[in-house]
Amino acid sequence: MSETFRHIIGDRFRKCRMEKGWTALETARKFGVTQGRYSNWETQQRLPQPDIIADAARIFGESASWLAGYTNTRGEQADEYYVSATNTKTKLQSGEVAALDSIASDSVAFHKDYLKDRRLEENQIVLIRVTDDAMDSIISEGDEVLIDQRAKAVTKADLFAIWVNGQVWIRRIRPELDGTLSIASENHDRYPSVSVNDLSSVNLIGRVCRIIKDV
């Protein structure tokens, strides 16, 4: 999750604990963790995992959506209106299935109306963390990109996620005048461009439709 969510979660954990009149040690015991680990969540040193958010909802008697920062209204369940793009099993261009568990992110929830307005389907998107600096002037390592897994046709120069030997590459794919396709990075020295005749040899995951980065 982003720094913003980390601060929100820490503040709301602390608010709930103090309203209950519990000490940090008492609260940590309710979570079954050490006081130090619990305090790291409140002070925003560490981000609690999603299963901890579910535990916190039960312990504090609050909605998980509010604790996680997906809604600003206490007691409101945002789940009906928001979805996380965590579809970690994606069908590739070749028909294979890629497992994106290690880089899929649930840091951002998307309102269903937002997806509808952009003609995106909630079960066909995945949010992934970028793991290299190949597109550094556009996308930095650690940024997150939303992928539309339905978009596997290249009709103009655009950014795509590609599955290569168990890794996800973000590259610009561009049709050329001779009918070939160039697959290029921004960091040309470290990640040279390649040319292919068609997409049969390229395992496309989908098109990059949103870039999320810290500023």
C-alpha atoms as an extended CHARMM CRD file, in Angstrom:
* protein
*
       215  EXT
         1         1  MET       CA              0.0000000000        0.0000000000        0.0000000000  PROA      1               0.0000000000
         2         2  SER       CA              1.0710000000        3.5990000000       -0.5000000000  PROA      2               0.0000000000
         3         3  GLU       CA              2.3730000000        5.9690000000        2.1680000000  PROA      3               0.0000000000
         4         4  THR       CA             -1.0620000000        7.6290000000        2.2990000000  PROA      4               0.0000000000
         5         5  PHE       CA             -2.7760000000        4.3750000000        3.1980000000  PROA      5               0.0000000000
         6         6  ARG       CA             -0.0680000000        3.5770000000        5.7370000000  PROA      6               0.0000000000
         7         7  HSD       CA             -0.7150000000        6.8620000000        7.5670000000  PROA      7               0.0000000000
         8         8  ILE       CA             -4.4840000000        6.4130000000        7.4410000000  PROA      8               0.0000000000
         9         9  ILE       CA             -4.3090000000        2.8750000000        8.8330000000  PROA      9               0.0000000000
        10        10  GLY       CA             -1.9100000000        3.8740000000       11.6150000000  PROA      10              0.0000000000
        11        11  ASP       CA             -4.0610000000        6.8350000000       12.6450000000  PROA      11              0.0000000000
        12        12  ARG       CA             -7.2660000000        4.7860000000       12.6460000000  PROA      12              0.0000000000
        13        13  PHE       CA             -5.7420000000        1.9180000000       14.6280000000  PROA      13              0.0000000000
        14        14  ARG       CA             -4.5760000000        4.4220000000       17.2530000000  PROA      14              0.0000000000
        15        15  LYS       CA             -7.9340000000        6.2120000000       17.3010000000  PROA      15              0.0000000000
        16        16  CYS       CA             -9.8310000000        2.9610000000       17.8530000000  PROA      16              0.0000000000
        17        17  ARG       CA             -7.4500000000        1.7630000000       20.5650000000  PROA      17              0.0000000000
        18        18  MET       CA             -7.6730000000        5.0120000000       22.4940000000  PROA      18              0.0000000000
        19        19  GLU       CA            -11.4590000000        5.1020000000       22.2090000000  PROA      19              0.0000000000
        20        20  LYS       CA            -11.5210000000        1.6090000000       23.7120000000  PROA      20              0.0000000000
        21        21  GLY       CA             -9.2190000000        2.7670000000       26.5030000000  PROA      21              0.0000000000
        22        22  TRP       CA             -6.7220000000        0.0120000000       25.7640000000  PROA      22              0.0000000000
        23        23  THR       CA             -2.9740000000        0.2420000000       26.1280000000  PROA      23              0.0000000000
        24        24  ALA       CA             -0.7520000000       -0.7210000000       23.1990000000  PROA      24              0.0000000000
        25        25  LEU       CA              0.2250000000       -3.8780000000       25.0890000000  PROA      25              0.0000000000
        26        26  GLU       CA             -3.3990000000       -4.8720000000       25.7020000000  PROA      26              0.0000000000
        27        27  THR       CA             -4.2410000000       -4.2890000000       22.0620000000  PROA      27              0.0000000000
        28        28  ALA       CA             -1.2230000000       -6.2380000000       20.8510000000  PROA      28              0.0000000000
        29        29  ARG       CA             -2.3440000000       -9.2300000000       22.9300000000  PROA      29              0.0000000000
        30        30  LYS       CA             -5.7700000000       -9.0990000000       21.2850000000  PROA      30              0.0000000000
        31        31  PHE       CA             -4.0200000000       -9.3320000000       17.9040000000  PROA      31              0.0000000000
        32        32  GLY       CA             -1.7260000000      -12.0760000000       19.1720000000  PROA      32              0.0000000000
        33        33  VAL       CA              1.4250000000      -10.0850000000       18.3300000000  PROA      33              0.0000000000
        34        34  THR       CA              4.1660000000       -8.3420000000       20.2820000000  PROA      34              0.0000000000
        35        35  GLN       CA              3.7010000000       -4.7910000000       21.4800000000  PROA      35              0.0000000000
        36        36  GLY       CA              6.5400000000       -3.6950000000       19.2070000000  PROA      36              0.0000000000
        37        37  ARG       CA              4.8820000000       -5.1250000000       16.1300000000  PROA      37              0.0000000000
        38        38  TYR       CA              1.5460000000       -3.5410000000       16.9610000000  PROA      38              0.0000000000
        39        39  SER       CA              3.1800000000       -0.1760000000       17.7320000000  PROA      39              0.0000000000
        40        40  ASN       CA              4.8760000000       -0.2730000000       14.3140000000  PROA      40              0.0000000000
        41        41  TRP       CA              1.4290000000       -0.2710000000       12.7050000000  PROA      41              0.0000000000
        42        42  GLU       CA              0.2530000000        2.7100000000       14.7230000000  PROA      42              0.0000000000
        43        43  THR       CA              3.4450000000        4.6930000000       14.1130000000  PROA      43              0.0000000000
        44        44  GLN       CA              3.3580000000        3.8220000000       10.3990000000  PROA      44              0.0000000000
        45        45  GLN       CA              6.7010000000        2.0360000000       10.4810000000  PROA      45              0.0000000000
        46        46  ARG       CA              5.1500000000       -1.1270000000        9.0960000000  PROA      46              0.0000000000
        47        47  LEU       CA              2.0560000000       -1.8320000000        7.0450000000  PROA      47              0.0000000000
        48        48  PRO       CA             -0.3370000000       -4.5000000000        8.3810000000  PROA      48              0.0000000000
        49        49  GLN       CA             -1.1620000000       -7.2900000000        5.9580000000  PROA      49              0.0000000000
        50        50  PRO       CA             -4.7460000000       -7.6390000000        4.6460000000  PROA      50              0.0000000000
        51        51  ASP       CA             -5.5310000000      -10.4450000000        7.1090000000  PROA      51              0.0000000000
        52        52  ILE       CA             -4.5520000000       -8.0960000000        9.9490000000  PROA      52              0.0000000000
        53        53  ILE       CA             -7.0370000000       -5.5120000000        8.6640000000  PROA      53              0.0000000000
        54        54  ALA       CA             -9.7300000000       -8.2140000000        8.8560000000  PROA      54              0.0000000000
        55        55  ASP       CA             -8.6510000000       -9.0140000000       12.4480000000  PROA      55              0.0000000000
        56        56  ALA       CA             -8.7090000000       -5.3080000000       13.3150000000  PROA      56              0.0000000000
        57        57  ALA       CA            -12.2680000000       -4.9760000000       12.0300000000  PROA      57              0.0000000000
        58        58  ARG       CA            -13.3450000000       -7.7560000000       14.4010000000  PROA      58              0.0000000000
        59        59  ILE       CA            -11.2970000000       -6.4890000000       17.3750000000  PROA      59              0.0000000000
        60        60  PHE       CA            -12.2270000000       -2.8080000000       17.0580000000  PROA      60              0.0000000000
        61        61  GLY       CA            -15.7810000000       -3.3950000000       15.8230000000  PROA      61              0.0000000000
        62        62  GLU       CA            -15.2450000000       -1.2500000000       12.7300000000  PROA      62              0.0000000000
        63        63  SER       CA            -15.5400000000       -1.9310000000        9.0140000000  PROA      63              0.0000000000
        64        64  ALA       CA            -12.4180000000       -3.2000000000        7.3030000000  PROA      64              0.0000000000
        65        65  SER       CA            -13.0270000000       -0.7000000000        4.5020000000  PROA      65              0.0000000000
        66        66  TRP       CA            -12.8150000000        2.2630000000        6.8970000000  PROA      66              0.0000000000
        67        67  LEU       CA             -9.7660000000        0.9100000000        8.7170000000  PROA      67              0.0000000000
        68        68  ALA       CA             -7.9740000000        0.3670000000        5.3960000000  PROA      68              0.0000000000
        69        69  GLY       CA             -8.8130000000        3.8710000000        4.1550000000  PROA      69              0.0000000000
        70        70  TYR       CA            -11.1710000000        2.8720000000        1.3460000000  PROA      70              0.0000000000
        71        71  THR       CA            -13.9460000000        5.0060000000        2.8270000000  PROA      71              0.0000000000
        72        72  ASN       CA            -13.9530000000        8.0130000000        5.1520000000  PROA      72              0.0000000000
        73        73  THR       CA            -17.2710000000        7.1220000000        6.7540000000  PROA      73              0.0000000000
        74        74  ARG       CA            -17.0700000000        4.9260000000        9.8450000000  PROA      74              0.0000000000
        75        75  GLY       CA            -19.3060000000        1.9180000000        9.7300000000  PROA      75              0.0000000000
        76        76  GLU       CA            -19.6760000000        2.1670000000        5.9670000000  PROA      76              0.0000000000
        77        77  GLN       CA            -18.7840000000       -0.9340000000        4.0330000000  PROA      77              0.0000000000
        78        78  ALA       CA            -17.1040000000        0.1700000000        0.8250000000  PROA      78              0.0000000000
        79        79  ASP       CA            -16.8380000000       -3.3730000000       -0.5040000000  PROA      79              0.0000000000
        80        80  GLU       CA            -20.1370000000       -3.0450000000       -2.3280000000  PROA      80              0.0000000000
        81        81  TYR       CA            -18.8210000000       -0.1030000000       -4.3600000000  PROA      81              0.0000000000
        82        82  TYR       CA            -15.0580000000       -0.7130000000       -4.5220000000  PROA      82              0.0000000000
        83        83  VAL       CA            -12.9360000000       -3.5360000000       -5.8570000000  PROA      83              0.0000000000
        84        84  SER       CA             -9.2600000000       -4.3380000000       -5.5240000000  PROA      84              0.0000000000
        85        85  ALA       CA             -7.4590000000       -5.2910000000       -8.7260000000  PROA      85              0.0000000000
        86        86  THR       CA             -5.8560000000       -8.4560000000       -7.4150000000  PROA      86              0.0000000000
        87        87  ASN       CA             -6.6320000000      -10.9690000000      -10.1460000000  PROA      87              0.0000000000
        88        88  THR       CA             -3.3480000000      -12.8370000000       -9.7660000000  PROA      88              0.0000000000
        89        89  LYS       CA             -4.0760000000      -15.6300000000      -12.2390000000  PROA      89              0.0000000000
        90        90  THR       CA             -4.0510000000      -14.1850000000      -15.7240000000  PROA      90              0.0000000000
        91        91  LYS       CA             -4.4400000000      -15.8690000000      -19.0830000000  PROA      91              0.0000000000
        92        92  LEU       CA             -1.6380000000      -15.0040000000      -21.4620000000  PROA      92              0.0000000000
        93        93  GLN       CA             -1.6450000000      -14.4760000000      -25.2190000000  PROA      93              0.0000000000
        94        94  SER       CA             -0.3830000000      -18.0540000000      -25.6080000000  PROA      94              0.0000000000
        95        95  GLY       CA             -3.1930000000      -19.4880000000      -23.4930000000  PROA      95              0.0000000000
        96        96  GLU       CA             -0.8710000000      -20.1710000000      -20.5570000000  PROA      96              0.0000000000
        97        97  VAL       CA             -1.7380000000      -18.9180000000      -17.0880000000  PROA      97              0.0000000000
        98        98  ALA       CA              0.7050000000      -16.6160000000      -15.2730000000  PROA      98              0.0000000000
        99        99  ALA       CA              0.8500000000      -16.3420000000      -11.4790000000  PROA      99              0.0000000000
       100       100  LEU       CA              1.3200000000      -12.7090000000      -10.4620000000  PROA      100             0.0000000000
       101       101  ASP       CA              1.0530000000      -13.2480000000       -6.6970000000  PROA      101             0.0000000000
       102       102  SER       CA              4.5060000000      -11.8700000000       -5.8810000000  PROA      102             0.0000000000
       103       103  ILE       CA              3.9410000000       -8.5030000000       -7.5740000000  PROA      103             0.0000000000
       104       104  ALA       CA              0.1530000000       -8.0690000000       -7.5010000000  PROA      104             0.0000000000
       105       105  SER       CA             -0.9110000000       -5.2230000000       -5.2170000000  PROA      105             0.0000000000
       106       106  ASP       CA             -4.0950000000       -4.4340000000       -3.2950000000  PROA      106             0.0000000000
       107       107  SER       CA             -2.9240000000       -0.9520000000       -2.3100000000  PROA      107             0.0000000000
       108       108  VAL       CA             -5.7060000000        0.8180000000       -4.1840000000  PROA      108             0.0000000000
       109       109  ALA       CA             -9.4220000000        0.0720000000       -4.4290000000  PROA      109             0.0000000000
       110       110  PHE       CA            -11.2580000000        1.2260000000       -7.5320000000  PROA      110             0.0000000000
       111       111  HSD       CA            -14.8290000000        2.4670000000       -7.4710000000  PROA      111             0.0000000000
       112       112  LYS       CA            -17.0080000000        0.3720000000       -9.7490000000  PROA      112             0.0000000000
       113       113  ASP       CA            -18.3130000000        3.5010000000      -11.4810000000  PROA      113             0.0000000000
       114       114  TYR       CA            -14.7130000000        4.5490000000      -12.2120000000  PROA      114             0.0000000000
       115       115  LEU       CA            -14.0920000000        1.2230000000      -13.9420000000  PROA      115             0.0000000000
       116       116  LYS       CA            -17.4060000000        1.3480000000      -15.7770000000  PROA      116             0.0000000000
       117       117  ASP       CA            -16.7080000000        4.8510000000      -17.1280000000  PROA      117             0.0000000000
       118       118  ARG       CA            -13.4120000000        3.5580000000      -18.5430000000  PROA      118             0.0000000000
       119       119  ARG       CA            -14.9530000000        0.3610000000      -19.9070000000  PROA      119             0.0000000000
       120       120  LEU       CA            -12.8730000000       -1.7750000000      -17.5790000000  PROA      120             0.0000000000
       121       121  GLU       CA            -14.1610000000       -5.0390000000      -16.1260000000  PROA      121             0.0000000000
       122       122  GLU       CA            -13.4020000000       -5.6690000000      -12.4580000000  PROA      122             0.0000000000
       123       123  ASN       CA            -12.5100000000       -9.3350000000      -13.0200000000  PROA      123             0.0000000000
       124       124  GLN       CA            -10.1900000000       -8.4580000000      -15.9250000000  PROA      124             0.0000000000
       125       125  ILE       CA             -7.8340000000       -5.9880000000      -14.2610000000  PROA      125             0.0000000000
       126       126  VAL       CA             -4.7700000000       -6.4800000000      -12.1180000000  PROA      126             0.0000000000
       127       127  LEU       CA             -2.6240000000       -3.9430000000      -10.2590000000  PROA      127             0.0000000000
       128       128  ILE       CA              1.0620000000       -4.8640000000      -10.2430000000  PROA      128             0.0000000000
       129       129  ARG       CA              4.2440000000       -3.3590000000       -8.8010000000  PROA      129             0.0000000000
       130       130  VAL       CA              6.9650000000       -2.5850000000      -11.3320000000  PROA      130             0.0000000000
       131       131  THR       CA             10.1830000000       -4.4320000000      -10.4790000000  PROA      131             0.0000000000
       132       132  ASP       CA             12.7410000000       -2.8360000000      -12.8010000000  PROA      132             0.0000000000
       133       133  ASP       CA             13.8070000000        0.5370000000      -14.2250000000  PROA      133             0.0000000000
       134       134  ALA       CA             13.3100000000       -0.2920000000      -17.9030000000  PROA      134             0.0000000000
       135       135  MET       CA             10.7130000000        2.4770000000      -18.3630000000  PROA      135             0.0000000000
       136       136  ASP       CA             12.3240000000        4.8610000000      -15.9010000000  PROA      136             0.0000000000
       137       137  SER       CA             11.3730000000        8.1930000000      -17.4940000000  PROA      137             0.0000000000
       138       138  ILE       CA              7.7120000000        7.1150000000      -17.4680000000  PROA      138             0.0000000000
       139       139  ILE       CA              7.4050000000        4.4210000000      -14.7970000000  PROA      139             0.0000000000
       140       140  SER       CA              9.8860000000        3.9310000000      -11.9520000000  PROA      140             0.0000000000
       141       141  GLU       CA             10.7330000000        0.7710000000      -10.0760000000  PROA      141             0.0000000000
       142       142  GLY       CA              8.1910000000        0.4080000000       -7.2620000000  PROA      142             0.0000000000
       143       143  ASP       CA              5.4200000000        2.2660000000       -9.0970000000  PROA      143             0.0000000000
       144       144  GLU       CA              2.1550000000        0.4280000000       -9.6460000000  PROA      144             0.0000000000
       145       145  VAL       CA              0.4100000000       -0.0560000000      -12.9740000000  PROA      145             0.0000000000
       146       146  LEU       CA             -3.1670000000       -1.1020000000      -13.6350000000  PROA      146             0.0000000000
       147       147  ILE       CA             -3.4070000000       -3.6640000000      -16.4240000000  PROA      147             0.0000000000
       148       148  ASP       CA             -6.4550000000       -4.2880000000      -18.5980000000  PROA      148             0.0000000000
       149       149  GLN       CA             -6.0550000000       -7.9880000000      -19.3020000000  PROA      149             0.0000000000
       150       150  ARG       CA             -8.5730000000       -7.9390000000      -22.1730000000  PROA      150             0.0000000000
       151       151  ALA       CA             -6.4270000000       -5.5510000000      -24.2570000000  PROA      151             0.0000000000
       152       152  LYS       CA             -4.0460000000       -7.8050000000      -26.1790000000  PROA      152             0.0000000000
       153       153  ALA       CA             -4.1880000000       -6.1730000000      -29.6210000000  PROA      153             0.0000000000
       154       154  VAL       CA             -1.5440000000       -3.6320000000      -30.6500000000  PROA      154             0.0000000000
       155       155  THR       CA             -2.9990000000       -1.0590000000      -33.0450000000  PROA      155             0.0000000000
       156       156  LYS       CA             -0.8190000000        1.8930000000      -32.0540000000  PROA      156             0.0000000000
       157       157  ALA       CA              2.2110000000        2.6180000000      -29.8750000000  PROA      157             0.0000000000
       158       158  ASP       CA              1.1980000000        1.8450000000      -26.3080000000  PROA      158             0.0000000000
       159       159  LEU       CA              2.4230000000        0.4110000000      -23.0050000000  PROA      159             0.0000000000
       160       160  PHE       CA              1.8840000000       -3.2670000000      -22.3200000000  PROA      160             0.0000000000
       161       161  ALA       CA              2.7370000000       -5.7900000000      -19.6250000000  PROA      161             0.0000000000
       162       162  ILE       CA              4.5740000000       -8.8270000000      -21.0020000000  PROA      162             0.0000000000
       163       163  TRP       CA              5.2830000000      -12.1780000000      -19.3570000000  PROA      163             0.0000000000
       164       164  VAL       CA              8.9210000000      -13.1820000000      -19.9780000000  PROA      164             0.0000000000
       165       165  ASN       CA             10.4430000000      -16.2300000000      -18.2930000000  PROA      165             0.0000000000
       166       166  GLY       CA              8.3610000000      -15.8780000000      -15.1530000000  PROA      166             0.0000000000
       167       167  GLN       CA              8.7590000000      -12.1090000000      -14.9250000000  PROA      167             0.0000000000
       168       168  VAL       CA              6.5900000000       -9.1560000000      -15.9070000000  PROA      168             0.0000000000
       169       169  TRP       CA              8.1110000000       -6.5470000000      -18.2070000000  PROA      169             0.0000000000
       170       170  ILE       CA              6.4960000000       -3.2030000000      -18.9770000000  PROA      170             0.0000000000
       171       171  ARG       CA              7.3930000000       -2.1420000000      -22.5090000000  PROA      171             0.0000000000
       172       172  ARG       CA              6.2260000000        0.1350000000      -25.2880000000  PROA      172             0.0000000000
       173       173  ILE       CA              5.0350000000       -1.8710000000      -28.2890000000  PROA      173             0.0000000000
       174       174  ARG       CA              4.7890000000       -0.0190000000      -31.5930000000  PROA      174             0.0000000000
       175       175  PRO       CA              3.6440000000       -1.1370000000      -35.0410000000  PROA      175             0.0000000000
       176       176  GLU       CA              6.1990000000       -0.2890000000      -37.7360000000  PROA      176             0.0000000000
       177       177  LEU       CA              5.6330000000        0.6130000000      -41.3970000000  PROA      177             0.0000000000
       178       178  ASP       CA              7.0680000000       -2.7210000000      -42.5900000000  PROA      178             0.0000000000
       179       179  GLY       CA              4.4450000000       -4.6510000000      -40.5940000000  PROA      179             0.0000000000
       180       180  THR       CA              6.7470000000       -5.6630000000      -37.7490000000  PROA      180             0.0000000000
       181       181  LEU       CA              6.3930000000       -4.6570000000      -34.1070000000  PROA      181             0.0000000000
       182       182  SER       CA              9.0980000000       -3.0120000000      -32.0200000000  PROA      182             0.0000000000
       183       183  ILE       CA              9.2540000000       -3.7150000000      -28.2930000000  PROA      183             0.0000000000
       184       184  ALA       CA             11.1810000000       -0.9450000000      -26.5840000000  PROA      184             0.0000000000
       185       185  SER       CA             12.1800000000        0.3280000000      -23.1560000000  PROA      185             0.0000000000
       186       186  GLU       CA             13.1380000000        3.8500000000      -22.1220000000  PROA      186             0.0000000000
       187       187  ASN       CA             16.4590000000        2.6290000000      -20.6960000000  PROA      187             0.0000000000
       188       188  HSD       CA             17.9080000000        1.5240000000      -24.0410000000  PROA      188             0.0000000000
       189       189  ASP       CA             21.4180000000        0.7380000000      -22.8090000000  PROA      189             0.0000000000
       190       190  ARG       CA             20.3230000000       -1.8330000000      -20.2500000000  PROA      190             0.0000000000
       191       191  TYR       CA             17.2000000000       -3.0720000000      -22.0090000000  PROA      191             0.0000000000
       192       192  PRO       CA             17.7090000000       -3.0570000000      -25.8040000000  PROA      192             0.0000000000
       193       193  SER       CA             14.7520000000       -2.8870000000      -28.1650000000  PROA      193             0.0000000000
       194       194  VAL       CA             13.7100000000       -5.9530000000      -30.1310000000  PROA      194             0.0000000000
       195       195  SER       CA             11.6390000000       -6.4210000000      -33.2620000000  PROA      195             0.0000000000
       196       196  VAL       CA              9.1110000000       -9.2060000000      -33.8660000000  PROA      196             0.0000000000
       197       197  ASN       CA              7.0760000000      -10.1210000000      -36.9240000000  PROA      197             0.0000000000
       198       198  ASP       CA              3.8430000000      -10.6150000000      -34.9860000000  PROA      198             0.0000000000
       199       199  LEU       CA              2.5080000000      -11.1920000000      -31.4740000000  PROA      199             0.0000000000
       200       200  SER       CA              2.6180000000      -14.9910000000      -31.6490000000  PROA      200             0.0000000000
       201       201  SER       CA              5.9680000000      -14.9810000000      -29.8420000000  PROA      201             0.0000000000
       202       202  VAL       CA              4.9460000000      -12.3570000000      -27.2660000000  PROA      202             0.0000000000
       203       203  ASN       CA              3.0930000000      -13.3490000000      -24.1100000000  PROA      203             0.0000000000
       204       204  LEU       CA              0.9960000000      -10.2580000000      -23.5180000000  PROA      204             0.0000000000
       205       205  ILE       CA             -0.6850000000       -9.8550000000      -20.1340000000  PROA      205             0.0000000000
       206       206  GLY       CA             -2.5220000000       -6.7100000000      -21.1650000000  PROA      206             0.0000000000
       207       207  ARG       CA             -2.3690000000       -2.9640000000      -21.6980000000  PROA      207             0.0000000000
       208       208  VAL       CA             -1.2380000000       -0.4620000000      -19.0620000000  PROA      208             0.0000000000
       209       209  CYS       CA             -4.2720000000        1.7530000000      -18.4530000000  PROA      209             0.0000000000
       210       210  ARG       CA             -3.1800000000        3.6100000000      -15.3080000000  PROA      210             0.0000000000
       211       211  ILE       CA              0.1280000000        4.4630000000      -13.6240000000  PROA      211             0.0000000000
       212       212  ILE       CA              0.2050000000        5.0950000000       -9.8700000000  PROA      212             0.0000000000
       213       213  LYS       CA              3.3130000000        6.6700000000       -8.3740000000  PROA      213             0.0000000000
       214       214  ASP       CA              4.4130000000        8.6020000000       -5.3040000000  PROA      214             0.0000000000
       215       215  VAL       CA              5.4290000000       12.2470000000       -5.8410000000  PROA      215             0.0000000000
